[in-house]
């Protein structure tokens, strides 16, 4: 039970009133302890200090939870922090809302779920597309509105969720949030046969929607993500697959938006939602007349050691900022993935 007697200043009092008014995202944010006493003020300066946020106040992850960035939302265009309520108000004006994630961070999925629930409950959510579902599952997804399942596990079985690739404990609440509210669910990713065909193709990598600098960045990131162990001869094939995925994700969003209207949401990895390299560029090609300001890319990023300047998290952007908004969370773990790939202990 929230004790309003401890809320001494006007900023916290306004948050408390939002809780009483049953504004879901604000209530969740308060419960998680991710709104600082003045983060609700849109005029917060970058240099403003923020209180410590700890796992005991709601975070499921704990690494670097004492970072001053944790729980705060950075609006890239204005260069300032904004509140969760302000973010939601801005997102409701967008035709496409892309919610990123680090796939294994439970806090990212918890925040995504709250946002989905809020959009749906306010009647602004037309449909949601998942990177984790391949397009060959669309016939089954189209029948979900006529089906009832005894449990979330039965739902996962029906849509043939890839439990090995995507932890259902993390994604199940997201899928069921949409399903239980009658929100149409779309599959965004290419199928395995499509992926194999793209990989095996000997066609040169097309310019696509990202240009020469974008393609160079994609190759650079593919190399680093494979820890320098991938033969250079495979770079073009991997870029084709990455671009094929982004194009497919964009098509699923356009199809959903045309069928259902309202805002269409994508759940995908942070790399896919990048404004400079990812799905937004393919949306602009697939949706005639669409402008970039009708697309909102929200990245959920783990804070890193010794980095408290929010704009530095966008240092690898190409030509334009990678994201429109960045919501900072604690990190799950420090893990050397390359050491594992090299067989090192």
Secondary structure in CASP SS format (residue, H / E / C, confidence):
PFRMAT SS
TARGET T0000
AUTHOR 0000-0000-0000
METHOD secondary structure of the structure
MODEL  1
X C 1.00
X C 1.00
X C 1.00
X H 1.00
X H 1.00
X H 1.00
X C 1.00
X C 1.00
X C 1.00
X H 1.00
X H 1.00
X H 1.00
X H 1.00
X H 1.00
X H 1.00
X H 1.00
X H 1.00
X H 1.00
X H 1.00
X H 1.00
X C 1.00
X C 1.00
X C 1.00
X H 1.00
X H 1.00
X H 1.00
X H 1.00
X H 1.00
X H 1.00
X H 1.00
X H 1.00
X H 1.00
X C 1.00
X C 1.00
X C 1.00
X C 1.00
X C 1.00
X C 1.00
X C 1.00
X C 1.00
X C 1.00
X C 1.00
X C 1.00
X C 1.00
X C 1.00
X C 1.00
X C 1.00
X C 1.00
X C 1.00
X C 1.00
X C 1.00
X C 1.00
X C 1.00
X C 1.00
X H 1.00
X H 1.00
X H 1.00
X C 1.00
X C 1.00
X C 1.00
X C 1.00
X C 1.00
X E 1.00
X C 1.00
X C 1.00
X C 1.00
X C 1.00
X C 1.00
X C 1.00
X C 1.00
X C 1.00
X C 1.00
X E 1.00
X E 1.00
X E 1.00
X C 1.00
X C 1.00
X C 1.00
X C 1.00
X E 1.00
X E 1.00
X E 1.00
X C 1.00
X H 1.00
X H 1.00
X H 1.00
X H 1.00
X H 1.00
X H 1.00
X H 1.00
X H 1.00
X C 1.00
X C 1.00
X C 1.00
X C 1.00
X E 1.00
X E 1.00
X E 1.00
X E 1.00
X C 1.00
X C 1.00
X C 1.00
X C 1.00
X C 1.00
X C 1.00
X H 1.00
X H 1.00
X H 1.00
X H 1.00
X H 1.00
X H 1.00
X H 1.00
X H 1.00
X H 1.00
X H 1.00
X H 1.00
X H 1.00
X H 1.00
X H 1.00
X H 1.00
X H 1.00
X C 1.00
X C 1.00
X C 1.00
X E 1.00
X E 1.00
X E 1.00
X E 1.00
X E 1.00
X E 1.00
X E 1.00
X E 1.00
X E 1.00
X E 1.00
X H 1.00
X H 1.00
X H 1.00
X H 1.00
X H 1.00
X H 1.00
X H 1.00
X C 1.00
X C 1.00
X H 1.00
X H 1.00
X H 1.00
X C 1.00
X C 1.00
X C 1.00
X C 1.00
X C 1.00
X H 1.00
X H 1.00
X H 1.00
X H 1.00
X H 1.00
X H 1.00
X H 1.00
X C 1.00
X C 1.00
X C 1.00
X C 1.00
X C 1.00
X C 1.00
X C 1.00
X C 1.00
X C 1.00
X H 1.00
X H 1.00
X H 1.00
X H 1.00
X H 1.00
X H 1.00
X H 1.00
X H 1.00
X H 1.00
X H 1.00
X H 1.00
X H 1.00
X H 1.00
X C 1.00
X C 1.00
X C 1.00
X E 1.00
X E 1.00
X E 1.00
X E 1.00
X E 1.00
X E 1.00
X C 1.00
X C 1.00
X H 1.00
X H 1.00
X H 1.00
X H 1.00
X H 1.00
X H 1.00
X H 1.00
X H 1.00
X H 1.00
X C 1.00
X C 1.00
X C 1.00
X C 1.00
X C 1.00
X C 1.00
X C 1.00
X C 1.00
X C 1.00
X C 1.00
X H 1.00
X H 1.00
X H 1.00
X H 1.00
X H 1.00
X H 1.00
X H 1.00
X H 1.00
X H 1.00
X H 1.00
X H 1.00
X H 1.00
X H 1.00
X H 1.00
X H 1.00
X C 1.00
X C 1.00
X C 1.00
X C 1.00
X C 1.00
X C 1.00
X H 1.00
X H 1.00
X H 1.00
X H 1.00
X H 1.00
X H 1.00
X H 1.00
X H 1.00
X H 1.00
X H 1.00
X H 1.00
X H 1.00
X H 1.00
X H 1.00
X H 1.00
X H 1.00
X H 1.00
X H 1.00
X H 1.00
X H 1.00
X H 1.00
X H 1.00
X H 1.00
X H 1.00
X H 1.00
X H 1.00
X H 1.00
X H 1.00
X H 1.00
X C 1.00
X C 1.00
X E 1.00
X E 1.00
X E 1.00
X E 1.00
X E 1.00
X C 1.00
X C 1.00
X C 1.00
X C 1.00
X C 1.00
X C 1.00
X C 1.00
X C 1.00
X C 1.00
X C 1.00
X C 1.00
X H 1.00
X H 1.00
X H 1.00
X H 1.00
X H 1.00
X H 1.00
X H 1.00
X H 1.00
X C 1.00
X C 1.00
X C 1.00
X C 1.00
X C 1.00
X H 1.00
X H 1.00
X H 1.00
X E 1.00
X E 1.00
X E 1.00
X E 1.00
X E 1.00
X E 1.00
X E 1.00
X E 1.00
X C 1.00
X C 1.00
X C 1.00
X C 1.00
X C 1.00
X C 1.00
X C 1.00
X H 1.00
X H 1.00
X H 1.00
X H 1.00
X H 1.00
X C 1.00
X C 1.00
X C 1.00
X C 1.00
X C 1.00
X C 1.00
X C 1.00
X C 1.00
X C 1.00
X C 1.00
X E 1.00
X E 1.00
X E 1.00
X E 1.00
X E 1.00
X C 1.00
X E 1.00
X C 1.00
X C 1.00
X C 1.00
X C 1.00
X C 1.00
X H 1.00
X H 1.00
X H 1.00
X H 1.00
X H 1.00
X C 1.00
X C 1.00
X C 1.00
X C 1.00
END
